[in-house]
């Protein structure tokens, strides 16, 4: 048996032990993990220093290097995130529906854990603790396959998690860190369809496409977030401007940042010059169609690719649309099913927008930056799904469970002639 | 572009038109389909006669030939099933949760259709109408890929469905029947991950494994139903006998029929001889372990394979277990995650049974034959899932939808410093 298969089997064997933990036991475990992480801060920072050195030697710079970096405050934040997950509602055992059928049989739908979740991720070492915590709170075992650039940091964080698991009488395999980071090993992991119930890739589009391409286990993911702000003819323009600036500039490198601005032609002349001035002041460059460029001289010409791009940067694509329907058609054609916003005071336009689009999150008069598990009330988030199955949009602990049927009778049979007594 | 891709694209283009239909429009459409099918009964029977002749020429016999056969009553039943689906609750637009966050933002979870569902199935022509109806009621477009043995029948049924679609101003592509039945065309369909949101295979284990192996789109399926009846030491034995006979003999060829009987050793001597007599009288042959054979002379020796087998026939595997835990261990090892039943008057044993097993349907003192969408109150069923994702157990119209986020604000931004006004 291959090493990855035997690791995964050990993880699967741990799953039934986690599935039956009650809420206080899971809370104590996660708080124990937070404590162990705090006590091991020095180890984690020493391990991270090795990763940072290796990354620097390879010429990694800027935002990527910063995402890898840990310091005392960041380790404390990771520990706090474990405590935050411990405070979330436990999704396991929740009865979502309860019916008594005409024959007296009682039917309940009850949430149970998925089983074994494989996380495939890059760079940020905090995912090691965050993902483990959410999986455990939902009663799952987890296989963590992080990036090679963070291996020392991930190993040190996992050691803290294992210490707490063992202190609570649970096998370390409940949180299994894959240290063999060869691509063929990842492919093998993604094909263990008798062991792994779900794979969640998080990272760049290249990683996600690789995972989707090679997986034989179910995958939930999003490739990118090309989020649109549509400013309707009936928009409150100051409100639209606030949402535009928040969506584009408050954190341009994340998937719920705005990438495209669509403006109804009836208000383009009033809105676009002011919007452009506010964006330009904040360092955002504009790429627009002809109508946009006629109103905003600083805008360069947008290509078709720009309208499908996730810039993750201070760049925005702009288009003036002739009608509401043109805005919908643009989003359907170029969108990524992640998050779309309409700014309007016209309630019927708002309803039509919501109904016409199939994106995971559709917003009326609110910032795209709220498209996040924490912001939308899920507590924490294991990822965002644009896979239209199981979960759609930000995924919290509940997305790591499944409803099953629990049926109770008093001897009812389907065919009366089956009765012997 | 290949023909299957262009068919699938036309189907996808129909999906937004279906997604916005209101409940009365969908009801009228399904009733129109039922009427068209009744009017075309003669066409459907003539087409079916061709399929039956071809099947007979190929030497198809018995149950397989019967599953293919239509007559006036069966066509009427298919039309009635369309009316029954029209009477089901519409899952689309249902608000499942509603919250107002601290910042005043309102968050709703609302059900929307999946989009495009591909059904891959064998033999029974009724699936053509049943699957189309459930997909349409949930606002989805559907691609139907039936078996070659039923092609004439499926084409005649689809023609009736298309007549109703067109009468309601909808494109026939909303229900697309694939007539090119080459395996490579099915593989191409299963890899259209930019078009098909979900594939549901229904049929023999060979077909389902083929679909799972080749799909790049999400697949929900079950391979087989190895359903267990565990008779606890605290069982009501007459009740246990009724459930055993109903589960094994009322329809042995279906996936919710019992395949394995586990009996606690404390009651084996009292229960097994009576159970065996009742089974033998009804033509069921028993395959047992040593302890079973010591009590039931007519039982042959069970192999390990017998305990994992879906017999779909009047055969049952039997084992005497030393304890409750041995019963759980047996089911975990040999089970298919479909349906398991405990017979007990001991409430704590019942609870432990439900908690220890991860099967899609777990029952206490009720027949495994209730593990069916219609029986469990879903109205109709598109399939049964043992895939631990999205849906688990019998799947009704709701399983063909997904919850998304609808967010309404009054200009809230995530970072106050983003406010221009």
Contacts between the chains, C-beta under 8 A, distances in Angstrom:
chain1	res1	chain2	res2	distance
A	16	B	332	7.7
A	16	B	356	7.4
A	16	B	358	7.6
A	19	B	355	8.0
A	19	B	358	7.0
A	20	B	355	5.8
A	20	B	356	7.4
A	99	B	377	5.4
A	101	B	375	7.8
A	101	B	376	7.6
A	101	B	377	5.9
A	105	B	366	5.5
A	105	B	370	6.2
A	107	B	376	5.4
A	107	B	377	6.0
A	112	B	358	6.2
A	114	B	388	5.3
A	114	B	389	6.9
A	115	B	358	6.9
A	115	B	388	5.8
A	193	B	212	7.6
A	197	B	388	4.8
A	197	B	389	6.8
A	198	B	388	7.8
A	198	B	389	6.0
A	212	B	193	7.6
A	212	B	216	7.7
A	213	B	216	7.9
A	216	B	212	7.7
A	216	B	213	7.8
A	218	B	218	6.4
A	218	B	387	7.0
A	218	B	389	4.8
A	220	B	389	7.9
A	236	B	411	7.1
A	238	B	420	7.1
A	238	B	421	3.7
A	239	B	410	7.8
A	239	B	411	3.9
A	239	B	421	7.6
A	241	B	420	4.9
A	241	B	421	6.5
A	242	B	411	5.9
A	242	B	413	5.4
A	242	B	418	6.3
A	242	B	419	5.1
A	242	B	420	5.7
A	242	B	421	6.0
A	243	B	411	6.8
A	243	B	413	6.5
A	245	B	413	7.8
A	245	B	418	4.6
A	245	B	419	7.7
A	245	B	420	5.6
A	246	B	413	3.7
A	246	B	414	5.7
A	246	B	415	5.9
A	246	B	418	3.5
A	246	B	419	7.8
A	249	B	418	6.7
A	250	B	413	7.5
A	250	B	414	5.8
A	250	B	415	4.1
A	250	B	417	7.9
A	250	B	418	5.2
A	251	B	415	8.0
A	278	B	420	5.4
A	332	B	16	7.7
A	350	B	408	7.7
A	354	B	406	5.6
A	355	B	19	8.0
A	355	B	20	5.8
A	356	B	16	7.4
A	356	B	20	7.4
A	358	B	16	7.6
A	358	B	19	7.0
A	358	B	112	6.2
A	358	B	113	8.0
A	358	B	115	6.8
A	358	B	404	7.8
A	359	B	404	7.3
A	360	B	404	5.3
A	360	B	405	6.5
A	361	B	404	6.9
A	361	B	405	4.3
A	361	B	407	6.4
A	362	B	404	7.2
A	362	B	405	7.3
A	362	B	406	5.6
A	362	B	407	7.2
A	363	B	406	7.8
A	363	B	407	4.3
A	363	B	408	7.3
A	363	B	409	7.0
A	364	B	406	7.9
A	364	B	407	7.2
A	364	B	408	4.7
A	364	B	409	7.0
A	365	B	408	6.8
A	365	B	409	4.9
A	365	B	410	5.9
A	365	B	411	5.7
A	366	B	105	5.5
A	366	B	407	5.3
A	366	B	408	6.7
A	366	B	409	3.0
A	366	B	410	8.0
A	366	B	411	7.5
A	366	B	412	5.3
A	367	B	409	7.6
A	367	B	412	6.5
A	367	B	413	4.8
A	367	B	414	5.3
A	367	B	418	7.7
A	369	B	413	7.3
A	369	B	414	3.9
A	369	B	415	7.4
A	370	B	105	6.2
A	370	B	407	6.3
A	370	B	409	7.7
A	370	B	412	7.3
A	370	B	414	6.1
A	371	B	405	7.5
A	371	B	407	7.7
A	375	B	101	7.8
A	375	B	414	6.8
A	376	B	101	7.6
A	376	B	107	5.3
A	376	B	405	6.3
A	376	B	407	7.2
A	377	B	99	5.4
A	377	B	101	5.9
A	377	B	107	6.0
A	387	B	218	7.0
A	388	B	114	5.3
A	388	B	115	5.9
A	388	B	197	4.8
A	388	B	198	7.8
A	388	B	402	5.4
A	389	B	114	6.9
A	389	B	197	6.8
A	389	B	198	6.0
A	389	B	218	4.8
A	389	B	220	7.9
A	389	B	389	7.1
A	389	B	390	4.8
A	389	B	402	6.7
A	390	B	389	4.8
A	390	B	390	4.0
A	390	B	402	7.8
A	391	B	402	8.0
A	392	B	402	4.7
A	392	B	403	6.5
A	392	B	404	4.9
A	392	B	405	8.0
A	393	B	404	5.8
A	393	B	405	4.7
A	394	B	405	7.4
A	402	B	388	5.4
A	402	B	389	6.7
A	402	B	390	7.8
A	402	B	391	8.0
A	402	B	392	4.7
A	403	B	392	6.5
A	404	B	358	7.8
A	404	B	359	7.4
A	404	B	360	5.3
A	404	B	361	6.9
A	404	B	362	7.2
A	404	B	392	4.9
A	404	B	393	5.8
A	405	B	360	6.5
A	405	B	361	4.3
A	405	B	362	7.3
A	405	B	371	7.5
A	405	B	376	6.3
A	405	B	393	4.7
A	405	B	394	7.4
A	406	B	354	5.5
A	406	B	361	8.0
A	406	B	362	5.6
A	406	B	363	7.8
A	406	B	364	7.9
A	407	B	361	6.4
A	407	B	362	7.2
A	407	B	363	4.3
A	407	B	364	7.2
A	407	B	366	5.3
A	407	B	370	6.3
A	407	B	371	7.7
A	407	B	376	7.2
A	408	B	350	7.7
A	408	B	363	7.3
A	408	B	364	4.6
A	408	B	365	6.8
A	408	B	366	6.7
A	409	B	363	7.0
A	409	B	364	7.0
A	409	B	365	4.9
A	409	B	366	3.0
A	409	B	367	7.6
A	409	B	370	7.7
A	410	B	239	7.8
A	410	B	365	5.9
A	411	B	236	7.1
A	411	B	239	3.9
A	411	B	242	5.9
A	411	B	243	6.8
A	411	B	365	5.7
A	411	B	366	7.5
A	412	B	366	5.4
A	412	B	367	6.5
A	412	B	370	7.3
A	413	B	242	5.4
A	413	B	243	6.5
A	413	B	245	7.8
A	413	B	246	3.7
A	413	B	250	7.5
A	413	B	367	4.7
A	413	B	369	7.3
A	414	B	246	5.8
A	414	B	250	5.8
A	414	B	367	5.4
A	414	B	369	3.9
A	414	B	370	6.1
A	414	B	375	6.9
A	415	B	246	5.9
A	415	B	250	4.1
A	415	B	251	8.0
A	415	B	369	7.5
A	417	B	250	7.9
A	418	B	242	6.2
A	418	B	245	4.6
A	418	B	246	3.5
A	418	B	249	6.7
A	418	B	250	5.3
A	418	B	367	7.7
A	419	B	242	5.1
A	419	B	245	7.7
A	419	B	246	7.8
A	420	B	238	7.1
A	420	B	241	4.8
A	420	B	242	5.7
A	420	B	245	5.6
A	420	B	278	5.4
A	421	B	238	3.7
A	421	B	239	7.6
A	421	B	241	6.4
A	421	B	242	6.1
